[in-house]
Amino acid sequence: MTNYAIILAAGKGTRMKSNLPKVLHKVSGITMLEHVFRSVSAISPAKNITVIGHKAESVREVLQGKSEFALQTEQLGTGHAVMMAQEELAGLDGQTLVIAGDTPLITGESLQNLVDFHVNHKNVATILTATAEDPFGYGRIIRNQNGEVVKIIEQKDASEFEQQIKEINTGTYIFDNKRLFDALKDLNTNNAQGEYYLTDLISIFRQNGEKVGAFTLHEFEESLGVNDRAALAIVEDVMRRRINKKHMLNGVSFQNPKATYIDVDVEIAPDVIIEANVTLKGQTKISSGAVLTNGSYIVDSLIGENAVITNSMIESSKVERNVTVGPYAHLRPDSTLKKGAHVGNFVEVKASRLGENSKAGHLTYIGNAEVGSDVNFGAGTILANYDGQNKYTTVIGNNVFIGSNSTLIAPVELGDNALTAAGSVIAEDVPADAVAIARSHQVNKEGYARKKAHHPSQQ
C-alpha cells in the first residue's frame, strides 16, 4: 500500500523568542525540519507535503525540490494544518503519516515500525506514543479496560486523574488516507484553545466503531519536541550523544565524547583519535589515522590519512595525508596543504596551495598563493596580496627558502631554488637559483648608545 507524509511546519514558535521559524533552528548542523524530513524518507512516501505558514518562503527554501508544500495562512491548530493538504491527498488510497517538524529525534526506523504496526493491525489510525516519567504538558493516551485507545486528552483539558497517566502522545500519527480527510470535516473548536485538534479524530473514529491503535517508542527521548531554547539544548545533547556513539561503534576513539561536538553529516574513518573540545561541522571528512587534538575546530574540510591537527581552525579546506597543522593555525577557505606539508603556530593560510613537504613554522600569512614543494617560510613572512582594492597572486616554485620577516608584495613570482634574505621586501620577480636582498643598509653609530644612556632626560 502507498505511503504519504504530511510534515507540520507552519508555526512561529513564540516561546523560542526568535525571528527564525522554529523548525529552522539547527540541531547538530541541520535544521529540525531537515532531520524530520530525512526520517520520513525511510517510509518512501509517494507524496510528501510540508505545511508552511510563518515565514513560509524561508521554510520552503530548506526543502525546495524535495517536498511539495501547502500554505496555512492562519494557524488554527494541528487539525486545521492537515486540512491544508486536502487538495494534494484527499481521495487517494494508502496511509498518511502526520508528523511535527519540531521533533528531530524520531528515527526513520521508528517511523517504519509505526507504519508496519498500523498495516499489520489494520487500524484506521495509529498513534505513536511514549512513556514519560514526567508527562506534564503532553496529551495523554486514554485506553479502555481492553487496552484499546479511546481518545487523546490534552493537558489543559485533562482531569486530575487523567493527568496522572504516563503514556503520552508524541504528535506523530498514521491514518488511512481517505478516512483522515473524511473525518477532518467533523472537527470543531470546542476546547480550551479554540483550535481544531487533530487528536479529536481518535474519538470520531471510535464513535464510528473504527479501530484505533497505538505504537509505543522504545526510547522516550525520540519523542522530544522543541518549544523553547531549553528544549533545543536537550535535543542537541541527545543528538550529539547519538552521533558520537555511532562513530565510536565504527572505530573512532574519543577522549571525552561529552565534550566533543560533531554535526550529523560529518564522516569519520576508523582509527581516528579525537581529543576533548573538538568541533567538526558541515560536510567535513576525516580520514583514517588522523589525530585531532584539544580545541580543534574544523568546518566543511577534508583531513587526510595520518594528519595531525593541533588546536587549530580549518574552514572549507583540504589537508592531505601526513600533514601537520598547529598549534593555533588557521586555514581559511579554499586552502590546500599537500602531502607532508606543515603549518605551525600562528600561521594563517587563505585561498592558497602549499606543495608537498613545504613548511611555514610560525608567525606567517600566506594568502592567494601557489607554493611548490619543499618550500620553507621563515618566521614573520607576509604575502601581501591586497592593495586595498584588488587581490593578487604570489607564485613560489620548488625548494624556495623565504628568509624570516620577508614581505612578498603580489603579484610576484619566485623561481625554483630562489632565496630571499631575512627582512627583505620583495616587489619584483626573483629568478630561479637567485638570492634576493631588499633591505636598508645598516648604519652603526659608534658610542651613541652610551651617550644616550647618560642624557639628563634619561635620569
C-alpha positions in Angstrom: 0.0 0.0 0.0 1.2 3.5 -0.8 2.6 5.8 1.9 2.1 9.6 2.1 3.5 12.1 4.6 2.5 15.4 6.0 5.1 17.5 7.9 3.6 20.3 10.0 6.0 23.3 9.8 3.7 26.3 9.8 4.1 27.5 13.4 6.0 30.5 14.6 7.3 29.0 17.8 6.7 32.0 20.0 8.4 30.5 23.0 11.7 30.3 21.0 11.7 34.1 21.2 13.4 34.2 17.7 12.9 35.8 14.4 13.7 32.4 12.9 10.8 30.0 12.4 11.0 27.3 15.0 11.6 24.4 12.6 14.6 26.2 11.1 16.6 26.1 14.3 19.5 23.8 13.9 20.4 20.6 15.7 23.9 19.2 15.1 24.3 21.1 11.9 21.0 20.9 10.0 17.5 22.3 10.7 15.0 20.4 12.8 12.8 20.3 9.6 15.6 18.5 7.7 16.1 15.9 10.5 12.3 15.1 10.3 12.3 15.0 6.5 15.2 12.6 6.5 13.5 10.3 9.0 10.2 10.5 7.0 12.1 9.4 3.9 12.6 6.0 5.4 9.0 5.1 4.6 9.4 6.2 1.0 6.3 8.4 0.7 4.8 8.8 -2.8 3.9 12.3 -1.8 5.5 14.4 0.9 3.5 17.6 1.8 5.1 20.2 4.1 2.6 22.6 5.6 4.1 26.0 5.8 2.8 29.3 7.3 5.0 31.6 9.3 7.8 33.0 7.1 6.7 30.4 4.6 9.3 31.2 1.9 12.2 30.7 4.4 10.9 27.3 5.3 10.2 26.4 1.7 13.8 27.1 0.7 15.1 24.3 3.0 13.1 21.6 1.3 12.8 23.2 -2.2 12.8 20.4 -4.8 12.4 17.7 -2.2 8.8 18.2 -0.9 5.5 19.6 -2.1 4.0 22.4 0.0 0.7 23.5 1.4 0.2 27.0 2.8 -1.6 27.5 6.2 -2.3 31.3 6.3 -3.9 31.1 9.8 -2.5 28.8 12.5 -5.8 27.3 13.8 -4.4 24.0 15.2 -2.9 20.8 14.0 -6.2 19.6 12.5 -6.5 22.7 10.5 -2.9 22.3 9.3 -3.6 18.8 8.0 -6.7 20.1 6.2 -4.3 22.3 4.1 -3.0 19.1 2.4 -6.5 18.1 1.2 -6.0 19.2 -2.4 -3.0 17.0 -2.7 -4.1 13.9 -0.9 -7.8 13.6 -0.4 -9.3 10.6 -2.1 -6.1 8.7 -2.6 -5.7 5.1 -1.4 -3.0 4.4 1.1 -1.9 5.6 4.5 -0.6 9.0 5.6 2.0 9.8 8.2 1.5 13.1 10.1 4.5 14.4 12.0 5.5 17.7 13.5 8.6 19.5 12.1 10.0 20.2 15.5 10.6 16.5 16.5 14.1 15.9 15.1 15.0 12.9 17.2 12.4 10.5 15.8 14.3 7.9 13.7 13.4 6.5 10.3 13.5 3.1 11.9 10.8 4.0 14.4 8.6 5.5 11.6 8.9 2.4 9.6 8.0 0.3 12.6 4.9 2.5 13.1 3.8 2.0 9.5 4.3 -1.8 9.8 2.3 -1.9 13.1 -0.5 0.2 11.5 -0.8 -2.0 8.4 -0.5 -5.3 10.3 -3.2 -4.4 12.8 -5.5 -3.0 10.1 -6.1 0.2 12.0 -7.8 3.3 10.7 -5.4 5.4 12.8 -2.3 4.6 14.8 -0.7 7.0 17.3 3.0 7.0 18.1 3.2 7.1 21.9 5.9 7.1 24.5 6.1 6.6 28.3 7.2 9.7 30.1 8.4 9.9 33.7 7.1 13.4 33.8 4.1 13.7 31.4 3.2 17.3 32.2 2.3 19.3 29.1 1.7 16.3 26.9 -1.5 14.9 25.6 -2.4 11.7 27.4 -3.5 8.4 25.8 -6.8 7.2 27.2 -7.4 3.5 26.9 -10.4 1.3 27.9 -10.2 -1.8 30.0 -9.3 -3.8 26.9 -6.3 -1.6 26.3 -7.8 0.0 23.2 -7.2 3.7 22.6 -10.4 5.6 23.2 -9.2 9.2 22.9 -6.3 11.6 23.4 -6.8 14.3 26.1 -4.7 17.5 26.0 -3.1 18.7 29.3 -5.4 21.7 29.6 -8.5 19.6 29.1 -7.4 16.6 31.3 -8.9 15.8 34.6 -6.7 15.3 37.7 -6.9 11.5 37.2 -6.1 11.7 33.5 -3.1 13.9 34.3 -1.5 11.0 36.2 -1.3 8.9 33.0 2.3 8.5 31.8 1.6 7.3 28.2 1.8 10.4 26.1 1.1 11.4 22.6 4.2 12.2 20.6 2.3 14.2 18.0 3.1 11.6 15.3 0.3 9.6 13.7 -0.5 7.4 10.7 -4.0 7.3 9.2 -6.0 5.6 6.5 -5.7 8.5 4.0 -9.3 8.6 2.8 -10.7 8.3 6.3 -8.4 11.0 7.5 -9.8 13.6 5.1 -13.4 12.5 5.6 -13.1 12.7 9.4 -11.4 16.2 9.3 -14.8 17.6 8.2 -16.2 16.6 11.6 -13.7 18.5 13.7 -14.7 21.5 15.8 -13.1 24.1 18.1 -14.9 23.2 21.4 -11.8 23.0 23.5 -9.6 25.2 25.8 -7.5 26.5 22.9 -10.4 27.1 20.5 -8.5 25.2 17.8 -9.0 22.2 15.5 -7.3 19.4 17.4 -6.0 16.6 15.2 -6.3 14.4 18.3 -10.1 14.7 18.3 -10.1 12.4 15.2 -9.4 9.5 17.6 -12.8 10.0 19.3 -14.5 10.4 16.0 -13.1 7.1 14.7 -14.1 5.4 17.9 -17.6 6.6 17.7 -17.8 5.1 14.3 -16.6 1.8 15.6 -13.3 2.0 13.7 -10.1 0.5 15.0 -7.5 2.9 16.6 -4.2 1.6 17.8 -1.0 2.9 19.5 2.6 2.0 18.9 5.0 2.9 21.8 8.5 4.0 21.2 11.3 2.1 22.9 13.1 5.3 23.8 11.2 8.3 25.2 14.0 10.6 24.0 12.9 10.1 20.4 9.6 11.8 21.2 11.1 15.0 22.4 9.8 18.1 20.7 11.2 21.6 20.8 9.2 24.6 22.1 11.9 26.7 23.6 15.7 27.1 23.8 15.9 24.9 26.8 14.3 22.0 24.9 16.5 22.8 21.9 19.6 22.3 24.1 18.3 19.0 25.5 17.6 17.7 21.9 21.1 18.9 20.8 22.6 16.9 23.7 20.7 13.7 22.8 21.6 14.1 19.1 25.3 14.6 20.0 25.4 11.5 22.1 23.7 9.5 19.3 26.2 10.8 16.7 29.3 10.2 18.9 28.1 6.7 19.7 27.7 5.9 16.1 31.3 6.9 15.4 32.7 5.1 18.4 31.0 1.9 17.2 32.6 2.5 13.8 36.1 2.5 15.3 36.7 6.2 16.3 38.4 6.9 19.6 37.0 9.8 21.7 39.0 11.1 24.7 35.8 12.7 26.1 32.7 12.3 24.0 30.7 14.5 26.3 32.9 17.4 25.2 33.0 16.7 21.5 30.7 18.3 19.0 30.1 16.6 15.7 27.5 17.6 13.1 25.3 14.9 11.7 26.8 14.8 8.1 30.4 14.6 9.2 32.2 11.4 8.0 35.0 9.9 10.1 37.0 6.8 9.2 38.1 4.1 11.7 41.3 4.7 13.8 40.9 8.4 14.1 41.7 9.9 17.6 39.6 12.8 18.8 40.5 14.7 22.0 38.1 16.8 24.0 36.6 20.1 22.9 36.9 19.3 19.2 34.2 20.6 16.9 33.5 19.1 13.5 30.9 20.8 11.3 29.2 20.7 8.0 30.5 18.3 5.3 33.8 17.5 7.0 35.5 14.2 6.3 38.3 12.8 8.5 40.5 10.0 7.1 41.9 7.0 8.9 44.8 7.6 11.4 44.2 11.3 11.8 44.6 12.9 15.2 42.6 15.9 16.2 43.8 17.5 19.5 42.0 19.5 22.1 40.3 22.7 20.8 40.4 22.0 17.0 37.5 23.4 15.0 37.0 22.1 11.5 34.3 23.1 9.1 33.5 21.6 5.6 37.0 20.3 5.2 38.8 17.1 4.2 41.5 15.8 6.6 43.8 13.2 5.1 45.3 10.0 6.5 47.6 10.3 9.5 47.3 14.1 9.5 47.7 15.8 12.9 45.6 18.9 13.7 46.7 20.5 16.9 44.3 23.1 18.4 43.7 24.8 15.1 40.8 26.1 12.9 40.2 24.8 9.4 37.5 26.1 7.1 36.5 24.7 3.7 40.0 23.4 3.0 41.8 20.2 2.1 44.6 18.8 4.2 46.3 15.8 2.6 48.0 12.8 4.3 50.8 13.2 6.8 50.2 17.0 7.1 50.6 18.7 10.5 48.7 21.8 11.4 49.1 24.0 14.5 49.0 24.7 17.3 47.0 27.9 16.8 47.0 27.8 13.0 44.1 29.0 10.8 43.3 27.6 7.4 40.7 29.8 5.7 38.5 28.7 2.8 39.9 27.3 -0.4 43.3 26.3 1.0 45.1 23.0 0.2 48.0 21.5 2.1 49.7 18.8 0.0 51.2 15.6 1.5 53.7 16.1 4.3 53.2 19.9 4.5 53.3 21.7 7.8 51.9 25.0 9.1 52.7 25.8 12.7 51.7 28.2 15.4 50.1 31.5 14.4 50.2 30.7 10.7 47.3 31.7 8.6 46.7 30.3 5.1 43.9 31.7 2.8 42.9 30.6 -0.7 46.4 29.1 -1.2 48.0 25.8 -2.2 51.0 24.6 -0.2 53.1 21.9 -2.0 54.4 18.6 -0.7 56.7 18.9 2.3 56.5 22.7 2.3 56.7 24.3 5.8 55.6 27.5 7.5 56.6 27.0 11.1 55.3 30.1 12.8 54.0 33.7 12.6 53.3 33.7 8.8 50.5 34.8 6.5 50.1 33.0 3.2 47.2 34.4 1.0 46.3 33.8 -2.6 49.5 31.8 -3.3 50.6 28.9 -5.4 53.5 27.3 -3.4 55.6 24.5 -4.7 57.2 21.6 -2.9 59.9 21.7 -0.2 59.5 25.4 0.4 60.5 26.9 3.8 58.9 30.1 5.2 60.9 31.8 7.8 59.1 33.3 10.9 57.3 36.6 10.2 56.8 36.1 6.5 53.9 38.0 4.9 52.5 37.5 1.5 50.9 41.0 0.8 48.1 40.0 -1.5 45.8 43.0 -1.2 46.3 46.6 -2.3 43.1 47.9 -0.9 41.0 47.3 -4.0 42.2 44.0 -5.6 43.8 40.8 -4.6 46.8 39.4 -6.4 48.6 36.0 -6.6 52.1 35.1 -5.4 53.7 32.1 -7.2 56.6 30.3 -5.4 58.5 27.5 -7.1 60.1 24.4 -5.6 62.9 24.3 -3.0 62.5 28.1 -2.3 63.8 29.5 1.0 61.9 32.6 2.4 64.0 34.4 5.0 62.5 35.4 8.2 60.5 38.7 8.2 60.3 38.8 4.4 57.3 40.5 2.8 56.4 39.4 -0.7 54.2 42.0 -2.5 51.9 40.4 -5.0 51.8 39.9 -7.9 55.2 38.4 -7.7 56.9 35.1 -8.7 59.9 33.3 -7.1 61.6 30.7 -9.3 62.8 27.3 -8.2 65.6 27.3 -5.6 65.4 31.0 -5.0 66.2 32.6 -1.6 65.2 35.8 0.0 67.3 37.4 2.7 65.8 38.0 6.1 63.9 41.3 6.4 63.5 41.7 2.6 60.6 43.4 0.9 60.2 41.6 -2.4 58.2 43.6 -5.0 59.8 42.1 -8.2 60.1 38.6 -9.6 63.1 36.6 -8.3 64.6 34.2 -11.0 65.3 30.6 -10.3 68.5 30.0 -8.3 68.8 33.7 -7.3 69.2 35.3 -3.9 67.0 38.4 -3.4 68.2 41.0 -0.9 65.9 44.0 -0.5 66.5 45.8 2.8 68.0 49.1 4.0 71.8 49.4 4.5 72.8 49.0 8.2 74.4 52.1 9.8 76.3 51.8 13.2 76.6 54.9 15.3 79.7 54.3 17.4 79.3 55.2 21.1 75.9 56.7 20.6 74.1 54.3 22.9 76.4 55.1 25.8 75.8 58.9 25.3 72.1 58.4 25.1 72.1 56.4 28.4 73.6 59.3 30.3 71.5 62.0 28.8 69.8 64.1 31.6 66.3 63.3 30.3 67.0 59.6 31.0 67.9 60.2 34.7 
